[in-house]
Amino acid sequence: MDDCIFCKMAKGDIQVQKIYEDDDVIAFPDINPIAPVHILIIPKAHLQSVLSVEDESCIISKIFRAANKIAKADDKFADGFRIVANCGENGGQSVPHLHFHLLGGRSFAWPPG
């Protein structure tokens, strides 16, 4: 999508601090972190949300493989972490591009607020 900020980041039109990148996925720090370590993991191809994932289901495994590599490489994830995907406006999704939040570096409670 031409106006999607995450697509622009994935293409390199907007520079980000890359934490991880492969052919299909890119990860970078969230600009409004809610944890000591807050990384966004996105597919490079535009998918609006979890509801857009159909035949692309392999992208979810690629995103989780990226989360695995990121978490293993940073000691701040050693005591545990959270992976979150918001879907739709009422679900808290602020950017209409599928993305996962990888959160670590502190304790998390359940249920979230």
C-alpha positions in Angstrom: 0.0 0.0 0.0 1.3 3.4 -0.9 0.2 5.2 2.3 1.0 2.4 4.8 3.8 3.5 7.2 4.9 0.0 7.9 5.1 -0.8 4.2 7.3 2.3 3.8 9.5 1.0 6.7 9.7 -2.5 5.2 10.7 -1.0 1.8 13.4 1.2 3.3 11.6 4.5 2.4 11.4 5.3 6.1 14.6 4.4 8.0 14.2 2.2 11.1 16.7 0.6 13.5 16.5 -2.9 12.3 16.6 -5.5 15.1 16.0 -8.4 12.6 15.4 -8.8 8.9 15.0 -11.6 6.5 13.3 -11.9 3.1 9.8 -11.8 4.5 10.0 -10.1 8.0 11.4 -7.0 9.6 11.6 -6.1 13.3 12.4 -2.7 14.8 11.8 -0.9 18.2 8.4 0.6 18.8 8.5 4.4 19.0 6.1 4.4 22.0 7.4 1.5 24.1 5.3 0.1 26.9 8.1 -2.2 28.2 11.9 -1.9 28.6 12.1 -3.9 25.4 9.3 -3.3 22.9 9.9 -4.6 19.4 7.5 -4.6 16.4 7.7 -7.6 14.1 6.0 -7.1 10.7 5.7 -9.0 7.4 7.2 -7.0 4.5 4.1 -7.8 2.4 1.0 -5.8 3.3 -1.6 -7.7 5.3 -4.1 -5.5 7.1 -4.5 -7.6 10.2 -4.8 -11.1 11.6 -8.2 -11.3 9.7 -6.2 -11.0 6.4 -4.1 -14.1 7.1 -5.4 -17.0 5.0 -3.1 -18.8 2.6 -0.3 -16.6 4.0 -0.4 -18.6 7.2 3.3 -19.4 6.8 4.0 -15.7 7.5 2.9 -16.3 11.1 5.5 -19.0 11.6 8.1 -16.7 10.0 7.2 -13.9 12.4 7.4 -16.3 15.4 10.7 -17.6 14.1 11.9 -14.0 14.1 10.6 -13.5 17.7 12.4 -16.6 18.7 15.7 -15.4 17.3 15.3 -11.9 18.8 14.4 -13.2 22.2 17.3 -15.6 22.4 19.7 -12.9 21.4 18.7 -10.4 24.1 19.1 -11.3 27.8 16.2 -8.9 28.7 13.9 -11.7 27.4 15.5 -14.4 29.5 12.9 -14.3 32.3 9.9 -14.3 30.0 8.2 -12.1 27.4 4.9 -11.4 25.8 3.9 -11.4 22.1 0.7 -9.4 21.3 -1.2 -8.9 18.0 -4.0 -6.4 18.1 -6.8 -6.7 15.6 -9.1 -3.9 14.6 -9.8 -0.5 16.2 -11.5 -1.9 19.3 -8.7 -4.5 19.6 -6.2 -1.6 19.8 -4.7 -1.9 16.3 -3.4 1.6 15.5 -1.6 0.8 12.2 -3.6 -1.2 9.6 -0.7 -3.6 8.8 -0.3 -6.9 10.5 2.2 -6.6 13.3 3.2 -8.3 16.5 4.6 -6.6 19.7 7.4 -8.5 21.4 7.5 -7.2 24.9 10.2 -7.9 27.6 12.3 -6.7 30.4 9.6 -6.6 33.0 6.9 -8.7 34.6 3.5 -8.8 33.0 0.1 -9.4 34.7 -2.9 -11.2 33.3 -5.4 -10.2 32.4 -4.0 -7.0 30.9 -5.7 -3.7 31.6 
